[in-house]
Amino acid sequence: MTTAIAITAATGALGGRVARRLAARGVTQRLVVRDPARAPELAGATVVAGEYGDGASMREALAGIDTLLLVSATETEDRVARHLSAVDAAAAAGVRRIVYTSFVNAGPEATFLLARHHWQTEEHIRASGLAFTFLRDSLYADVLPFFVGADGVIRGPAGDGRGSFVTRDDIADAAVAVLLNERDERDGHDEHGEHDEHDEHDGHDGRTYDLSGPQSLSFTDMAAILSARSGREVRYHAETVEEAYASRAQYGAPEWMVDGWVSTYTAAAKGELDLVTDHVERLTGRPATSFDAFVAGDEEGLRHLRSLGR
Ligand SMILES: NC(=O)c1ccc[n+]([C@@H]2O[C@H](COP(=O)([O-])OP(=O)(O)OC[C@H]3O[C@@H](n4cnc5c(N)ncnc54)[C@H](OP(=O)(O)O)[C@@H]3O)[C@@H](O)[C@H]2O)c1
């Protein structure tokens, strides 16, 4: 029996990767996007409109769907409400399982403030009674080159904290394995997700996977890799929290957003991004990509680093 799969956020970097992989595998899918005109054109894909915060649009978009990949929304002040609305719509539409892209160490007291949004969403999904799989992604390796300022400096209050950055491609491969119910070959080992009452349906139901890179790196280590691969000097400057707020004031961003940015670094300082697992490998059958290997092939990031006027 084919499972009806819906993918959200196919206009975005991660959702688009998942959708393209499924299409390449000949899988039929429904793409739920805010603006159908911007959806990728893929064999076997139908496109429907849906905004997480608009319950009616999501209920209609998800009718007849068994498995939903719910990609977390772009950061807004009301992001959690939008997520909860999407989950409620999925339940009302009769979706059986939600695969949700969360964040490592999501929790009510997470230092990274946006990880608290993920925890609230996870809790709502658990309470919905739907089957679920949480893909708790570490910080994307892909975004790190864009943390480098115009002067070649990564600034933030991370101290010498470390992070295990994961690539979007690895997350997409892992997501496909979960969506297609490809089993973890070493099932039953040590991931922290426990099997739950949905276990009879599927080996990934009720599980939480922490998707990390293969090693933890400090921001100094990362800057050295970015320097070596781009041929341009990149340095890390460990700011104090006060300095971090001062250096970001120029962007005129709302307070909740600046708090989110700064807390990415303070989470690293507290070790909350320092989590290396083999979950990418267990889901995809190959090791997670190292930061160095990723940067070596990251044309967009390298172009960005070489374009910095300094
Ligand atoms: N782990 C990390 O380091 C990290 C870094 C950045 C972001 N994230 C999170 O991971 C998600 C996916 O990452 P990405 O790189 O693919 O981001 P992205 O390229 O910005 O894509 C975000 C996607 O989500 C869609 N979307 C946003 N808000 C929505 C809403 N309220 N209802 C329906 N669709 C919505 C967007 O649709 P439109 O095209 O219509 O805007 C877009 O397709 C992000 O949205 C963010 O929550 C994680």
The ligand as an SDF file (V2000), in Angstrom:
LIG
                    3D

 48 52  0  0  0  0  0  0  0  0999 V2000
   18.5970   24.1560   12.7000 N   0  0  0  0  0  0  0  0  0  0  0  0
   18.9480   25.3190   12.1790 C   0  0  0  0  0  0  0  0  0  0  0  0
   20.1050   25.7470   12.2090 O   0  0  0  0  0  0  0  0  0  0  0  0
   17.9360   26.1770   11.4990 C   0  0  0  0  0  0  0  0  0  0  0  0
   18.3640   27.3080   10.8160 C   0  0  0  0  0  0  0  0  0  0  0  0
   17.4170   28.0780   10.1710 C   0  0  0  0  0  0  0  0  0  0  0  0
   16.0880   27.7150   10.2250 C   0  0  0  0  0  0  0  0  0  0  0  0
   15.7010   26.6010   10.9140 N   0  0  0  0  0  0  0  0  0  0  0  0
   14.2930   26.1710   10.9890 C   0  0  0  0  0  0  0  0  0  0  0  0
   14.1190   25.1350   10.0420 O   0  0  0  0  0  0  0  0  0  0  0  0
   13.0990   25.4820    9.0960 C   0  0  0  0  0  0  0  0  0  0  0  0
   13.4790   24.9780    7.7230 C   0  0  0  0  0  0  0  0  0  0  0  0
   14.7330   25.5210    7.3740 O   0  0  0  0  0  0  0  0  0  0  0  0
   15.0110   26.0480    5.9060 P   0  0  0  0  0  0  0  0  0  0  0  0
   16.4520   26.2940    5.8410 O   0  0  0  0  0  0  0  0  0  0  0  0
   14.3470   25.1860    4.9160 O   0  0  0  0  0  0  0  0  0  0  0  0
   14.2450   27.4680    5.9570 O   0  0  0  0  0  0  0  0  0  0  0  0
   13.7470   28.3500    4.7140 P   0  0  0  0  0  0  0  0  0  0  0  0
   14.5490   28.0610    3.5000 O   0  0  0  0  0  0  0  0  0  0  0  0
   13.6410   29.7410    5.2080 O   0  0  0  0  0  0  0  0  0  0  0  0
   12.2790   27.7940    4.4360 O   0  0  0  0  0  0  0  0  0  0  0  0
   11.2140   27.9800    5.3090 C   0  0  0  0  0  0  0  0  0  0  0  0
   10.0230   27.3250    4.6610 C   0  0  0  0  0  0  0  0  0  0  0  0
    8.9450   27.2950    5.5840 O   0  0  0  0  0  0  0  0  0  0  0  0
    7.7830   27.8430    4.9520 C   0  0  0  0  0  0  0  0  0  0  0  0
    6.9810   28.4720    5.9780 N   0  0  0  0  0  0  0  0  0  0  0  0
    7.4420   29.3640    6.8910 C   0  0  0  0  0  0  0  0  0  0  0  0
    6.4600   29.7570    7.6920 N   0  0  0  0  0  0  0  0  0  0  0  0
    5.3390   29.0900    7.2890 C   0  0  0  0  0  0  0  0  0  0  0  0
    4.0060   29.0950    7.7200 C   0  0  0  0  0  0  0  0  0  0  0  0
    3.6260   29.8440    8.7600 N   0  0  0  0  0  0  0  0  0  0  0  0
    3.1180   28.2980    7.0760 N   0  0  0  0  0  0  0  0  0  0  0  0
    3.5040   27.5380    6.0340 C   0  0  0  0  0  0  0  0  0  0  0  0
    4.7850   27.4890    5.5720 N   0  0  0  0  0  0  0  0  0  0  0  0
    5.6810   28.2650    6.1920 C   0  0  0  0  0  0  0  0  0  0  0  0
    8.3410   28.8490    3.9850 C   0  0  0  0  0  0  0  0  0  0  0  0
    7.3650   29.1940    3.0330 O   0  0  0  0  0  0  0  0  0  0  0  0
    7.5100   30.5380    2.1330 P   0  0  0  0  0  0  0  0  0  0  0  0
    8.4140   30.1750    0.9980 O   0  0  0  0  0  0  0  0  0  0  0  0
    6.1260   30.8270    1.7260 O   0  0  0  0  0  0  0  0  0  0  0  0
    8.0910   31.6030    3.0220 O   0  0  0  0  0  0  0  0  0  0  0  0
    9.5180   28.0780    3.4240 C   0  0  0  0  0  0  0  0  0  0  0  0
    9.0910   27.1300    2.4890 O   0  0  0  0  0  0  0  0  0  0  0  0
   13.0000   27.0140    9.1940 C   0  0  0  0  0  0  0  0  0  0  0  0
   11.7110   27.4530    8.8120 O   0  0  0  0  0  0  0  0  0  0  0  0
   13.2950   27.2540   10.6570 C   0  0  0  0  0  0  0  0  0  0  0  0
   12.1460   27.0190   11.4630 O   0  0  0  0  0  0  0  0  0  0  0  0
   16.6070   25.8180   11.5230 C   0  0  0  0  0  0  0  0  0  0  0  0
  1  2  1  0
  2  3  2  0
  2  4  1  0
  4  5  1  0
  4 48  2  0
  5  6  2  0
  6  7  1  0
  7  8  2  0
  8  9  1  0
  8 48  1  0
  9 10  1  0
  9 46  1  0
 10 11  1  0
 11 12  1  0
 11 44  1  0
 12 13  1  0
 13 14  1  0
 14 15  2  0
 14 16  1  0
 14 17  1  0
 17 18  1  0
 18 19  2  0
 18 20  1  0
 18 21  1  0
 21 22  1  0
 22 23  1  0
 23 24  1  0
 23 42  1  0
 24 25  1  0
 25 26  1  0
 25 36  1  0
 26 27  1  0
 26 35  1  0
 27 28  2  0
 28 29  1  0
 29 30  1  0
 29 35  2  0
 30 31  1  0
 30 32  2  0
 32 33  1  0
 33 34  2  0
 34 35  1  0
 36 37  1  0
 36 42  1  0
 37 38  1  0
 38 39  2  0
 38 40  1  0
 38 41  1  0
 42 43  1  0
 44 45  1  0
 44 46  1  0
 46 47  1  0
M  CHG  2   8   1  16  -1
M  END
$$$$
